[in-house]
Amino acid sequence: MCPLLPPPCSKAPIQAFADRVSAVFVPIVAVLALLTWLLWYLAGSLQWYPQSWLPQASRGWVGQVFNWCCVGVVCMATRLPA
């Protein structure tokens, strides 16, 4: 069985541009996500905001892990496979 069309030899120009943009954008988003989580973790640990802002189930380290997971999901959604 032979293929109908030969495979493309190179990337389309728009794909090369998207690769260059994502090479800069993804690390910046990852660092911003980590900084966001770190600042919220410190703010919670140092009680810079009232505990009444948080639901009862998300207080303490469990809530920080939940926040970390949320930030990670948003961050990783920006890294789409090629």
Secondary structure, DSSP 8 states (H G I E B T S, - for coil): ---SS---SS--HHHHHHHHHHHHHHHHHHHHHHHHHHHHHHHHHTT-S-GGGS-GGG-SHHHHHHHHHHHHHHHHHT----
